[in-house]
């Protein structure tokens, strides 16, 4: 006993001694009412200072694992020792107790089923921002500023609806996008995913069906399936969703809602044209279908004029629910997103949010608010757009030079979407490229109906220039070999 104790650098020694003794007690190596070694003896056995052991024993008493007898020493508390195995001996097969929702979530979990990038692999799977661009100095400054102003408040419970200064800022931010915020309100969420989940939870199931683009955001597909919705996917054109097919789908049955990603669509990268946005909203108004708009990557427009979101095209109407986030633009580690919708709907969404997780981290919200307030977003975006545009142009040029594609889409953002001729399998291509140290995301996971076997998504934001060239050359060469 006591021979397996190892110190970990950077952690107080007395806490490590206390935790080590706790484990011996919990595992039954030290029994109830058993006398512990003296502080001098244990310090020699563990090769630590006696003061560290004294503090560790005091901590064990505070935590209820030991008690002291004056003049005799410290003893193990009987209540802290492990229960007899017979008292707790019942082994469940938890897989048999799981709900259909849990099983479906695991089945759709591409992080568990996807290809892990081994060291040295050139990976085009991520569309997260490049952390080398992160504005750390101003983030630190924002943190210190908010903590000095209201640190005690930020570390306590917050409000389910969100941090008011951030909400006030976002209201102005969305108004600058052309949105009429009268009669609308905000709910702060833990990013897009929670916002989408909360909205779907609140919607009634009159039809049990939802409309979306095909392909579309894989996380959205997962959530719609987990909420039990039947999904009707409508094909894409070069400037966005195919309105003719959308109208046919609307004529055939009723829908509880529609989910659209009009800007830098994931996965195709297509930006829906302003004309099509207007026509889309007229169509959804005609058939009285509420719209959930994913404001994905709106800020990463490299060129051209501003394109207003669908919620702006809705004017003073309240039929659009806008889901916003800075995750792909700024810092995904700050889990902050928002829902902008009709006041009455937000009133109910707030209650759903409170029941699920009480509130989004007030500390995260306040740091983001202070960062935005200082004008840092505009400076950061200028630098980020320049770098991502350069990588985008390099990736596009390499695709055109090396890959035998049928079509390629992506008007900006952090990825390109490549389509090969019908019958080609990007799953086979992925398997062959993986052996050569290159991976990407097979496009079929983004489709609602099993299509897309001949497509793939290339995320370039976190890939070095030389690896972009090398990786795409390998993908292209391998694709030509498979095509024969």
C-alpha positions as CSV (number, residue, x, y, z in Angstrom):
1,X,0.0,0.0,0.0
2,X,1.0,3.6,-0.6
3,X,3.6,2.6,-3.3
4,X,1.4,3.7,-6.3
5,X,1.2,7.3,-5.3
6,X,2.4,9.6,-8.1
7,X,2.5,13.4,-7.9
8,X,1.0,15.5,-10.8
9,X,2.8,18.8,-11.6
10,X,0.7,21.9,-11.1
11,X,-1.8,20.6,-8.6
12,X,-1.5,21.3,-4.9
13,X,0.2,18.4,-3.1
14,X,-2.1,18.3,-0.2
15,X,-5.2,17.9,-2.5
16,X,-3.4,15.0,-4.3
17,X,-2.7,13.3,-1.0
18,X,-6.3,13.9,0.2
19,X,-7.7,12.5,-3.1
20,X,-5.3,9.5,-3.0
21,X,-6.4,8.6,0.6
22,X,-10.1,9.0,-0.4
23,X,-9.6,6.4,-3.2
24,X,-8.1,3.9,-0.7
25,X,-11.1,4.4,1.6
26,X,-13.6,4.1,-1.2
27,X,-12.0,1.0,-2.6
28,X,-12.0,-0.6,0.8
29,X,-8.2,-0.7,1.2
30,X,-8.7,1.2,4.4
31,X,-11.6,0.1,6.5
32,X,-14.0,2.0,8.7
33,X,-12.6,3.0,12.1
34,X,-9.1,1.9,11.0
35,X,-6.3,4.2,12.2
36,X,-4.6,6.2,9.5
37,X,-0.8,6.4,9.5
38,X,0.6,9.3,11.5
39,X,1.3,12.5,9.6
40,X,5.0,12.0,10.0
41,X,4.8,8.3,8.8
42,X,2.6,9.1,5.7
43,X,4.9,12.0,4.7
44,X,7.8,9.5,4.6
45,X,5.7,6.8,2.8
46,X,4.5,9.3,0.1
47,X,7.7,11.4,0.0
48,X,5.8,14.7,0.6
49,X,6.1,17.3,3.4
50,X,4.4,16.7,6.7
51,X,2.5,19.9,6.4
52,X,0.9,18.6,3.1
53,X,-0.3,15.5,5.0
54,X,-1.6,17.6,7.9
55,X,-3.6,19.7,5.4
56,X,-4.8,16.5,3.6
57,X,-6.0,14.9,6.8
58,X,-7.9,18.1,7.7
59,X,-9.5,18.0,4.2
60,X,-10.5,14.4,4.8
61,X,-12.3,15.4,8.0
62,X,-14.0,18.3,6.3
63,X,-15.2,15.9,3.5
64,X,-16.5,13.3,6.0
65,X,-13.9,10.6,5.2
66,X,-12.0,10.7,8.5
67,X,-12.3,11.8,12.1
68,X,-9.7,12.7,14.7
69,X,-9.4,11.4,18.2
70,X,-7.5,13.8,20.5
71,X,-4.1,12.4,21.5
72,X,-4.6,9.3,19.3
73,X,-4.6,10.4,15.7
74,X,-6.9,10.2,12.7
75,X,-9.3,7.3,11.8
76,X,-11.4,6.3,8.7
77,X,-15.0,7.3,9.0
78,X,-17.2,4.2,8.8
79,X,-19.8,6.0,6.7
80,X,-17.2,6.6,4.0
81,X,-16.2,3.0,3.4
82,X,-17.6,1.1,0.5
83,X,-20.9,-0.7,0.8
84,X,-21.0,-4.5,0.8
85,X,-21.1,-5.7,-2.9
86,X,-24.3,-7.7,-2.2
87,X,-26.2,-4.6,-1.3
88,X,-25.7,-3.0,-4.7
89,X,-25.4,-6.1,-6.9
90,X,-27.8,-5.6,-9.8
91,X,-26.4,-5.3,-13.3
92,X,-28.6,-3.7,-15.9
93,X,-28.3,-4.1,-19.7
94,X,-28.9,-0.5,-20.4
95,X,-29.2,-0.9,-24.1
96,X,-32.5,-2.7,-23.5
97,X,-33.7,0.2,-21.5
98,X,-32.9,2.9,-24.0
99,X,-35.6,5.0,-25.8
100,X,-36.0,5.0,-29.5
101,X,-34.7,8.6,-29.4
102,X,-31.4,7.7,-27.8
103,X,-30.9,4.8,-30.2
104,X,-31.6,7.0,-33.2
105,X,-29.3,9.8,-31.9
106,X,-26.5,7.2,-31.7
107,X,-27.3,5.9,-35.1
108,X,-27.1,9.4,-36.6
109,X,-24.0,10.4,-34.7
110,X,-21.3,10.9,-37.4
111,X,-18.7,11.9,-34.8
112,X,-18.8,8.3,-33.6
113,X,-19.2,6.8,-37.0
114,X,-17.0,9.2,-39.0
115,X,-13.4,8.7,-39.9
116,X,-10.9,9.8,-37.3
117,X,-8.1,11.8,-38.6
118,X,-4.8,10.2,-37.7
119,X,-1.7,12.3,-37.1
120,X,-0.4,13.7,-40.4
121,X,-3.7,13.2,-42.2
122,X,-4.8,16.1,-44.5
123,X,-8.4,16.6,-43.3
124,X,-11.0,18.5,-45.3
125,X,-13.8,17.5,-42.9
126,X,-13.9,20.6,-40.6
127,X,-15.8,23.8,-41.4
128,X,-14.8,25.4,-38.1
129,X,-12.9,28.7,-38.1
130,X,-9.1,28.7,-38.1
131,X,-8.0,29.2,-34.5
132,X,-4.8,30.9,-35.7
133,X,-7.0,33.9,-36.6
134,X,-8.6,34.2,-33.2
135,X,-8.3,37.6,-31.6
136,X,-7.1,36.5,-28.2
137,X,-5.9,39.8,-26.9
138,X,-9.3,41.5,-27.3
139,X,-11.1,38.4,-26.0
140,X,-8.9,38.6,-22.8
141,X,-9.6,42.3,-22.6
142,X,-13.3,41.7,-22.9
143,X,-13.2,39.1,-20.2
144,X,-11.3,41.3,-17.7
145,X,-13.5,44.3,-18.5
146,X,-16.8,42.5,-17.8
147,X,-15.4,40.8,-14.7
148,X,-14.3,44.1,-13.3
149,X,-17.7,45.7,-14.0
150,X,-20.0,42.9,-12.8
151,X,-18.0,39.7,-12.0
152,X,-20.1,38.7,-9.0
153,X,-23.3,38.9,-11.1
154,X,-21.8,37.0,-14.0
155,X,-20.8,34.0,-11.9
156,X,-24.3,33.6,-10.4
157,X,-27.5,32.3,-12.1
158,X,-28.6,34.3,-15.1
159,X,-31.9,34.7,-17.0
160,X,-33.3,32.0,-19.3
161,X,-34.1,34.6,-21.9
162,X,-30.5,35.9,-22.0
163,X,-28.1,38.7,-21.0
164,X,-30.0,41.9,-21.6
165,X,-27.0,44.0,-22.9
166,X,-26.3,41.3,-25.5
167,X,-29.9,41.1,-26.5
168,X,-30.0,44.9,-26.9
169,X,-26.9,44.7,-29.1
170,X,-28.3,41.9,-31.2
171,X,-31.5,43.8,-31.8
172,X,-29.5,46.6,-33.3
173,X,-27.3,44.2,-35.2
174,X,-30.3,42.5,-36.8
175,X,-31.9,45.8,-37.6
176,X,-28.7,46.7,-39.6
177,X,-29.4,43.6,-41.7
178,X,-32.8,45.1,-42.6
179,X,-34.9,43.2,-40.1
180,X,-38.0,44.8,-38.7
181,X,-37.8,43.8,-35.1
182,X,-41.1,45.4,-34.0
183,X,-43.2,42.8,-32.3
184,X,-40.2,40.4,-32.1
185,X,-38.0,39.3,-29.3
186,X,-34.8,37.3,-28.6
187,X,-33.8,34.2,-26.8
188,X,-30.1,33.5,-26.2
189,X,-29.2,29.8,-26.7
190,X,-26.1,27.6,-26.6
191,X,-25.5,27.9,-30.3
192,X,-27.6,27.0,-33.3
193,X,-28.2,23.4,-32.3
194,X,-29.9,24.2,-29.0
195,X,-31.9,27.0,-30.6
196,X,-33.2,24.6,-33.4
197,X,-34.0,21.9,-30.8
198,X,-35.9,24.3,-28.6
199,X,-37.9,25.6,-31.6
200,X,-38.8,22.1,-32.8
201,X,-39.8,21.2,-29.3
202,X,-42.3,24.0,-29.1
203,X,-43.9,23.5,-32.5
204,X,-47.2,21.6,-32.7
205,X,-47.4,18.3,-34.7
206,X,-50.5,19.0,-36.8
207,X,-49.0,17.5,-40.0
208,X,-45.8,15.9,-38.5
209,X,-43.8,17.0,-41.5
210,X,-41.1,19.6,-42.3
211,X,-39.8,21.0,-45.6
212,X,-36.1,21.8,-46.3
213,X,-33.5,22.0,-49.0
214,X,-32.0,18.8,-50.3
215,X,-29.1,18.5,-49.4
216,X,-29.1,20.4,-46.0
217,X,-27.3,20.7,-42.7
218,X,-26.7,17.3,-41.3
219,X,-27.2,18.4,-37.7
220,X,-30.6,19.8,-38.7
221,X,-31.6,16.5,-40.3
222,X,-30.7,14.7,-37.1
223,X,-32.8,17.0,-35.0
224,X,-35.8,16.9,-37.3
225,X,-35.7,13.1,-37.2
226,X,-35.2,13.0,-33.4
227,X,-38.3,15.1,-33.0
228,X,-40.3,12.7,-35.2
229,X,-40.8,14.8,-38.2
230,X,-41.2,13.4,-41.7
231,X,-38.7,15.3,-43.9
232,X,-39.4,16.4,-47.5
233,X,-36.2,17.6,-49.2
234,X,-36.5,19.9,-52.2
235,X,-33.7,20.0,-54.8
236,X,-31.3,22.9,-55.1
237,X,-30.5,25.1,-58.2
238,X,-27.5,27.3,-58.7
239,X,-29.2,30.2,-56.9
240,X,-31.0,28.3,-54.2
241,X,-33.9,26.0,-53.7
242,X,-35.9,24.9,-56.7
243,X,-39.2,26.9,-56.3
244,X,-41.1,24.8,-58.8
245,X,-40.4,21.6,-56.9
246,X,-41.1,23.4,-53.6
247,X,-44.5,24.5,-54.9
248,X,-45.3,20.9,-55.9
249,X,-44.4,19.7,-52.4
250,X,-46.6,22.4,-50.8
251,X,-49.5,21.3,-53.0
252,X,-49.2,17.7,-52.1
253,X,-49.5,17.9,-48.3
254,X,-49.4,20.2,-45.2
255,X,-46.2,21.0,-43.3
256,X,-45.7,22.2,-39.7
257,X,-42.7,24.3,-40.8
258,X,-39.9,24.7,-43.3
259,X,-36.1,24.9,-42.6
260,X,-33.9,26.9,-45.0
261,X,-30.3,28.0,-45.1
262,X,-30.3,30.8,-47.6
263,X,-26.7,32.1,-47.1
264,X,-23.6,30.0,-47.6
265,X,-25.8,27.0,-47.5
266,X,-24.4,23.9,-45.8
267,X,-23.2,21.8,-47.5
268,X,-23.5,23.4,-51.1
269,X,-22.1,26.8,-50.2
270,X,-24.8,28.4,-52.4
271,X,-26.1,31.9,-51.6
272,X,-29.8,32.2,-52.5
273,X,-30.4,35.2,-54.8
274,X,-32.3,38.2,-53.5
275,X,-35.0,37.6,-56.2
276,X,-35.5,34.0,-55.1
277,X,-35.7,35.0,-51.5
278,X,-38.6,37.3,-52.2
279,X,-40.4,34.7,-54.3
280,X,-39.7,32.0,-51.6
281,X,-41.3,34.1,-48.9
282,X,-44.4,34.9,-51.1
283,X,-44.8,31.1,-51.6
284,X,-44.5,30.3,-47.9
285,X,-47.0,33.1,-47.1
286,X,-49.4,31.8,-49.7
287,X,-49.4,28.3,-48.1
288,X,-49.1,29.6,-44.5
289,X,-46.0,27.6,-43.6
290,X,-43.8,29.1,-40.9
291,X,-40.1,29.3,-41.8
292,X,-37.1,28.5,-39.6
293,X,-34.1,30.4,-41.1
294,X,-30.6,29.3,-40.3
295,X,-28.4,32.4,-40.6
296,X,-25.3,30.2,-41.2
297,X,-22.1,32.1,-42.1
298,X,-24.0,35.2,-43.3
299,X,-21.0,37.4,-42.3
300,X,-18.5,35.6,-44.6
301,X,-19.5,37.2,-47.8
302,X,-16.2,37.8,-49.8
303,X,-17.6,40.0,-52.5
304,X,-20.8,41.6,-53.8
305,X,-23.5,43.5,-52.1
306,X,-25.3,42.7,-48.9
307,X,-28.0,40.0,-49.1
308,X,-30.8,40.5,-46.6
309,X,-32.0,37.4,-44.6
310,X,-35.4,35.9,-45.2
311,X,-36.7,37.4,-42.0
312,X,-36.0,40.8,-43.5
313,X,-38.0,39.9,-46.6
314,X,-40.9,39.0,-44.3
315,X,-41.1,42.7,-43.3
316,X,-43.5,43.3,-40.4
317,X,-44.8,39.7,-40.6
318,X,-44.0,37.2,-37.8
319,X,-43.8,33.9,-39.7
320,X,-40.0,33.6,-39.8
321,X,-38.0,32.2,-36.9
322,X,-34.3,33.3,-37.3
323,X,-31.5,31.2,-35.7
324,X,-28.3,33.1,-35.5
325,X,-24.8,32.3,-34.2
326,X,-21.2,33.6,-34.5
327,X,-19.8,30.1,-34.0
328,X,-18.4,29.7,-37.5
329,X,-17.3,33.3,-37.7
330,X,-15.8,34.0,-34.3
331,X,-15.3,31.5,-31.5
332,X,-17.2,28.2,-31.3
333,X,-15.9,27.8,-27.8
334,X,-18.3,30.6,-26.7
335,X,-21.5,28.6,-27.0
336,X,-23.8,31.6,-27.8
337,X,-26.5,31.8,-30.4
338,X,-29.9,33.4,-30.6
339,X,-33.5,33.0,-31.7
340,X,-35.2,36.0,-33.1
341,X,-39.0,35.5,-33.5
342,X,-42.4,36.7,-32.6
343,X,-42.7,38.0,-29.0
344,X,-45.4,35.5,-28.1
345,X,-43.4,32.6,-29.5
346,X,-40.3,33.7,-27.6
347,X,-42.4,33.9,-24.4
348,X,-43.0,30.1,-24.7
349,X,-39.5,29.3,-25.9
350,X,-38.1,31.0,-22.8
351,X,-40.0,28.5,-20.6
352,X,-38.8,25.5,-22.7
353,X,-35.3,26.8,-22.4
354,X,-35.6,27.3,-18.6
355,X,-37.0,23.8,-18.1
356,X,-34.1,22.3,-20.0
357,X,-30.9,24.1,-19.0
358,X,-32.0,27.2,-16.9
359,X,-29.9,29.6,-19.0
360,X,-26.9,30.0,-21.3
361,X,-23.6,30.8,-19.6
362,X,-23.9,34.5,-18.6
363,X,-20.1,34.7,-18.5
364,X,-19.9,33.6,-22.2
365,X,-22.7,36.0,-23.2
366,X,-21.0,39.0,-21.4
367,X,-17.6,38.3,-22.9
368,X,-19.2,38.1,-26.4
369,X,-21.1,41.3,-25.7
370,X,-18.1,43.2,-24.6
371,X,-16.1,42.0,-27.6
372,X,-18.8,43.1,-30.0
373,X,-19.4,46.4,-28.2
374,X,-15.7,47.3,-28.7
375,X,-16.0,47.1,-32.5
376,X,-13.8,44.1,-32.6
377,X,-16.1,42.0,-34.8
378,X,-15.7,44.4,-37.7
379,X,-11.9,44.4,-37.4
380,X,-11.8,40.6,-37.1
381,X,-14.1,40.0,-40.0
382,X,-12.0,42.2,-42.3
383,X,-9.0,40.0,-41.5
384,X,-10.9,36.7,-41.5
385,X,-12.6,37.4,-44.9
386,X,-9.3,38.3,-46.5
387,X,-7.7,35.0,-45.3
388,X,-10.7,32.8,-46.0
389,X,-11.2,34.4,-49.5
390,X,-7.6,33.6,-50.3
391,X,-8.0,29.9,-49.1
392,X,-11.3,29.7,-51.0
393,X,-9.8,30.9,-54.2
394,X,-6.8,28.5,-53.8
395,X,-9.1,25.5,-53.1
396,X,-11.4,26.4,-56.0
397,X,-8.4,26.7,-58.4
398,X,-7.0,23.3,-57.2
399,X,-10.3,21.6,-57.7
400,X,-10.6,23.0,-61.2
401,X,-7.0,21.8,-61.9
402,X,-7.1,18.3,-60.4
403,X,-10.6,17.0,-59.8
404,X,-12.8,15.6,-62.6
405,X,-16.0,17.0,-61.2
406,X,-19.4,17.4,-62.9
407,X,-20.2,20.5,-60.9
408,X,-18.8,22.5,-58.0
409,X,-20.6,25.0,-55.8
410,X,-19.6,27.4,-53.1
411,X,-20.0,31.2,-53.2
412,X,-17.8,31.8,-50.1
413,X,-17.9,30.6,-46.5
414,X,-15.5,27.9,-45.4
415,X,-16.2,25.0,-47.8
416,X,-16.9,23.8,-51.3
417,X,-19.3,21.1,-52.5
418,X,-18.2,18.8,-55.3
419,X,-20.5,16.7,-57.4
420,X,-19.2,13.9,-59.7
421,X,-21.0,12.1,-62.5
422,X,-24.0,9.9,-61.7
423,X,-22.9,6.4,-60.5
424,X,-19.6,7.6,-59.0
425,X,-19.2,6.7,-55.3
426,X,-17.5,9.2,-53.0
427,X,-17.5,6.6,-50.3
428,X,-15.2,4.5,-52.4
429,X,-13.2,7.6,-53.1
430,X,-13.0,8.4,-49.4
431,X,-11.8,4.9,-48.5
432,X,-9.1,5.1,-51.2
433,X,-7.9,8.6,-50.2
434,X,-7.8,7.7,-46.5
435,X,-5.1,5.1,-47.3
436,X,-3.1,8.0,-48.8
437,X,-3.6,10.3,-45.8
438,X,-6.5,12.5,-47.1
439,X,-10.1,12.6,-45.8
440,X,-13.2,14.7,-46.6
441,X,-16.9,14.5,-45.8
442,X,-18.9,12.2,-48.1
443,X,-22.0,14.2,-49.3
444,X,-24.7,11.6,-48.8
445,X,-25.1,12.4,-45.1
446,X,-26.5,15.8,-46.1
447,X,-29.4,14.4,-48.2
448,X,-32.8,13.6,-46.9
449,X,-33.6,10.7,-49.2
450,X,-30.4,8.7,-49.6
451,X,-29.1,10.6,-52.6
452,X,-25.8,12.3,-52.9
453,X,-23.7,9.2,-53.2
454,X,-21.6,11.1,-55.9
455,X,-21.0,14.2,-53.8
456,X,-18.5,15.4,-51.2
457,X,-17.8,18.5,-49.0
458,X,-14.4,20.1,-48.8
459,X,-13.8,22.2,-45.7
460,X,-10.7,24.3,-46.2
461,X,-10.7,26.8,-43.3
462,X,-8.2,24.9,-41.1
463,X,-6.0,23.3,-43.9
464,X,-2.6,24.8,-44.7
465,X,-2.0,26.0,-48.2
466,X,0.5,23.2,-49.1
467,X,-1.9,20.6,-47.8
468,X,-4.8,22.1,-49.8
469,X,-2.8,21.6,-53.0
470,X,-1.4,18.2,-52.0
471,X,-4.7,16.8,-50.6
472,X,-6.8,17.9,-53.6
473,X,-4.3,16.6,-56.0
474,X,-4.5,13.2,-54.3
475,X,-8.4,13.3,-54.3
476,X,-8.3,14.2,-58.1
477,X,-5.8,11.6,-59.0
478,X,-7.6,8.9,-57.1
479,X,-11.0,9.9,-58.6
480,X,-9.6,9.6,-62.1
481,X,-8.3,6.1,-61.3
482,X,-11.7,5.1,-60.0
483,X,-13.4,6.5,-63.1
484,X,-11.1,4.4,-65.2
